[in-house]
Amino acid sequence: MTIFSKIIAGTIPSYKIAESDMFVAFLDIAPMAKGHVLVVPKTEIDNIFDLPKEYLSEMLVFAQPIAKAIESVFDCNRCGIEVIGLDVPHAHMHLVPINGADDLNFTRKKLTLSKEEFLEVQRLITTALNK
């Protein structure tokens, strides 16, 4: 069982942003920027391109309002999307507020946020999602 499956099952806490029958979105605990969200299918499949076709298309549809919410509350040119898939053997995509391509350089140092900062980022995004 991957760490993402444990988050989905509720055995590991997360800062949840959104959930559907097929997906869950939550804050990355080692974010590239404030507002960095992971979108994860509830089915545990390692490689994103091994997901059934309906998951691939619906993953972007699920992510779209989250990306728009991120863009509306963080100072960025857009919400970037990245699929790396090496750190956790469970398909997922990163949504990151960016101002340039280098903002998606995952070799850069990650942010360290307090619980209060995570809760504020979660509140900002979920409030924008619910408008």
Residue pairs with C-beta under 8 A, 6 or more apart in sequence:
1 9
1 44
2 44
2 88
2 89
2 90
3 12
3 88
3 90
4 38
4 40
4 44
4 88
4 90
4 92
5 44
5 90
6 12
7 13
7 14
7 24
7 26
7 40
8 24
8 40
8 42
14 26
14 27
15 26
15 27
15 118
15 119
15 121
15 122
16 24
16 25
16 26
16 122
17 25
17 26
17 27
17 37
17 66
17 122
17 125
17 126
17 129
18 24
18 25
18 62
18 65
18 66
18 126
18 129
19 25
20 62
21 42
22 41
22 42
22 43
22 55
22 58
22 59
22 62
23 39
23 40
23 41
23 42
23 58
23 59
23 62
24 39
24 40
24 42
25 37
25 38
25 39
25 40
25 62
25 63
25 66
25 95
26 37
26 38
26 40
27 36
27 37
27 38
27 118
27 121
27 122
28 36
28 37
28 38
28 94
29 118
30 110
30 111
31 96
31 110
31 111
31 113
32 94
32 96
32 103
32 104
32 106
32 108
32 110
32 111
33 74
33 76
33 96
33 97
33 98
33 103
33 111
34 74
34 97
34 111
34 113
34 117
34 121
35 70
35 73
35 74
35 76
35 79
35 95
35 96
35 97
35 121
35 124
35 125
36 94
36 95
36 96
36 97
37 66
37 70
37 94
37 95
37 96
37 125
38 92
38 93
38 94
38 95
39 59
39 62
39 63
39 66
39 92
39 93
39 95
40 90
40 91
40 92
41 51
41 55
41 59
41 91
41 92
43 51
43 55
44 90
45 51
45 90
45 91
46 85
46 89
46 90
46 91
47 85
47 91
48 56
48 83
48 85
48 91
48 92
48 93
49 56
50 91
51 59
51 91
59 93
63 81
63 93
63 95
65 129
66 95
66 125
66 129
67 79
67 81
67 95
68 79
68 128
69 125
69 126
69 128
69 129
70 76
70 79
70 95
70 97
70 125
70 128
71 78
71 79
71 97
72 128
73 124
73 125
73 127
73 128
74 97
74 124
75 97
75 99
76 97
76 98
76 99
77 98
77 99
77 100
78 97
78 98
79 95
79 96
79 97
79 98
80 94
80 95
80 96
80 97
80 98
80 103
80 104
81 93
81 94
81 95
81 96
82 93
82 94
82 96
82 104
82 106
83 92
83 93
83 94
84 94
84 106
85 91
85 92
94 104
96 103
96 104
97 103
98 104
102 108
113 121
